[in-house]
Amino acid sequence: MEFTNATSVRADFALPAAGLALQIEAHAPGVYRVRCAPPETLLAREEKPTARQKALAEMLLARDEPVGELATSSVVGGEGWRLEQGEIALEVASNPLRLALYRGDRCVLRTVGHDALQCAGSGNDTQWRLVTALGADESLHGLGETAGDPDRRGARLVSDNAADRVGSLLWSTRGWGVYFNTLGRIEYDLAAGSSDVCRYDVHDAVLDFFLFAGEPTEILNQFTALTGRAGQPGLWPMGVWLEQAPGTSVDEALGIVETFRANEWSVDTLQLAAPAPYGFLSDKPAFEWNPERCGDIREFQSRLQKANVQLAAPTLPAVLAGTPLFEEWEDRGWLLIRDEDGSACVFPGNDVTGGQPYGLLDLTNKDVYKLWVERQRQAVDEGLGAPVCSAQVDIPDDVTARGGECGAVLRRLYPLLTRRALFDAVAGHRTPQEGVIVSSDIFPAVQRSAWQEGPRCENTWAGMEHSLRTALALGDSGIPVQTHRLGSAQHPLDSMTPELYVRWLATCVFSANFSFQGVPGLLPTAFDSSVQELVRHWLQWRYRLIPYVLGIIEDAVRTGLPVQRSMALCFPADPVAQAWDTQYMLGPALLVAPMLEPGTKARVYLPEGSAWWDMNTGWRYEGGTLLEVEAGLDTLPIFGREGHMLCLGPGGLHTGDFNSARLLDEVWMFGMPEHSPVVMRNKIRVMQMQGSSYIKGLEGLKILPSEGLEVKRRGAEVRISRAR
């Protein structure tokens, strides 16, 4: 390897024997971008990219221009170079080529072996391999959804295999992260077979990846700043959802809403079951609501407004096979086509299409994309609050889009285009752009979407844990929200006991959001009056928490951090905390320890580095403490982190009850306030001066101080000091 050039942001190297060029860029503080390819390929991508290459690059990166500064020098001995950004440095050894990432004096990541970087093939058939070492005590996190061990070490994953549920970011508790910037296939061998190395096989003409150094929260911050962050969901999606049971009528679903209202159980959104209640007519490109499902759409919308509920409904960018519209669009080339004869690919029917085979719209075609956005916006204007769409189907390798994408690239690109089009329809014409798209798809840039639909889990204690674990894994991957389902209509109901039902509900309350299932055995009416009273208790807690939870999501726009945060993400230096992997932080202030088995006793570990306040007893504990606590069905082991505050609203039966001028009702303090609270549209600020905390923005709120604190109001300012 030969050094060729350096600027304030980039160092260039040549590998003449391999015919390759290597570029290393200080993309942001603590972030390096590494690109390797034949020199002419890199030059073409950099100076004369095609319109399609530009469009794909924008889908993957929100910030392509580097904002870091690089200091380049030779290492001792002259066999390599050191590229520094403050305390973060990347060393490049020349013979053989090796990379080593440092935080201060500590090497956190290094490539290994004489074949640490390999290249085979050429053009679009190029395959790269990168090999890195793993420490014995190192755990890996991210890369999408898993209901198993949150440590991904030992896994083998393929990015375009829908069953693997692969995300884009991988990070280590040791202090490094990696993101491969490509729509091509990536094969991850994360020290499988008890090895101590990770192998990454990347299928693309250019090897393009980012290395991150820092604490896991810093890595998520930089990753989401680089690849894009979620927009804000608005207020009504934060209320409780009700999913219509398959095979039931809209009248029955609205009857359940009325029952909720009569029993003072809060609910905000009705999500219709498959098949899709609206879609293209069989012979023309116009949307129509199915009158057999919804009757007259204006009357249906009037009934929803009267019930104070929003509407979510399933959809798919598809045209039913065998219809005149399918044949017309097949002739136009508006559907995904097979390479062999140019005919439209026919996919087997699914729940959304009512079991009927269909063709997928070619959303890489800008005219098709625009048409679908316009039709979805029409549905929004007619009363649709949120589309429900999972489009991560298995697209065969011999199917090609108009833009030329096929194989792994098309499988990863299609759900990305689908959700982006739906967001354009729902929120693209609004200021600010607020809205949610309900989907379970995982794809590059999925973290730009504020809403991820949770799995359908068995109605067992293990099922509840399954839903929790997937939420924490997605949070580790930079995805801000996973919603939960309180049980599943698709699984047997006989194992859903009253105790499990209440514990599951309580855990859902302390999450981003959740939905009831509209089948008799999973509704509150299936249980006795004592359980129904507990449902009322927990739903009021949910609505009181909305200002805090929405504030966490709004904070994700600035920080990239999720609502439910794993112990590994928040406490990477505390290996004991990481072993308690079903505990989680709900935002920055609350530690939640869900009850995942029958009984009222629970063991809780309070991580080191902070003191913790028991929200049920008011007692204070030092970090690093293992507790056994008692929790009846009306409580949950929840601890406030010292120095933080919890702002609660007054509750209500739906978000329409919220008074924007009186959003907050009371404030709970956990010790002396040191941090400004997270709360919806936050205007509360904490300042320290002479041993006291001065807080602006708490006018008229009930303040619950911690023991040993004194509260004094001075006009618009609140002073918190130690009691004398």
Secondary structure, 3 states (H helix, E strand, C coil): CEEEEECCCEEEEEECCCCEEEEEEEEECCEEEEEEECHHHHHHHHHCCCHHHHHHHHHHCCCCCCCCCCEEEECCCCCEEEEEECCEEEEEEECCEEEEEEECCEEEEEECCCCCEEEECCHHHCEEEEEEECCCCCCEEECCCCCCCCCCCCCEEECCCHHHCCCCEEEECCCEEEEECCCCCEEEEECHHHCCEEEEEEECCCEEEEEEECCHHHHHHHHHHHHCCCCECCCHHHCCEEEECCCCCHHHHHHHHHHHHHCCCCCCEEECCCCCCEEECCCCCCEEECHHHHCCHHHHHHHHHHCCCEEEEECCCEEECCCHHHHHHHHHCCECEECCCCCECCECCCCCCCCCCEEEECCCCHHHHHHHHHHHHHHHHCCCCEEECCCCCCCCCCEECCCCCEHHHHHHHHHHHHHHHHHHHHHCCCCCCECCCECCCCCCCHHHCCCCCCCCCCCCHHHHHHHHHHHHHHHHCCCCCCCEEECCCCCCCCCCCHHHHHHHHHHHHCCCCEEEEECHHHCHHHCCHHHHHHHHHHHHHHHHHHHHHHHHHHHHHHHCCCCEEEHHHHCCCCHHHHHCCCCEEECCCEEECCCCCCCCEEEEEECCCCEEEECCCCCEEECCEEEEEECCCCCCCEEEECCCEEEECCCCCCHHHCCHHHCCCEEEECCCCCCCCCCCCCCCEEEEECCEEEEECCCCCEEECCCCEEEEEECCEEEEEECC
